[in-house]
Amino acid sequence: MTIGSAFKIVGSDTESNQSVVINIMEYNAEKILNDMIDFEISISDTNGN
């Protein structure tokens, strides 16, 4: 899956393009955060906590 492929770029004006970029950044940040949380959970499971 391409990064940000869930987002459709609408129009060519600067404002809509900026909002799309912000959406992609927020989407990626949220995904990274969720991956980190899953990773921490799997580590604590290994330790038996």
URRA-V349684 format. One record per pair of residues at least 24 apart in sequence whose C-alpha atoms are under 10 Angstrom apart, sorted by the first residue. I is the first residue (numbers start at 1). J is the second residue. D is the distance in Angstrom with one decimal. If there is no record, write none. Layout:
i=I j=J d=D
i=I j=J d=D
This chain:
i=3 j=27 d=9.3
i=3 j=28 d=7.8
i=4 j=28 d=7.8
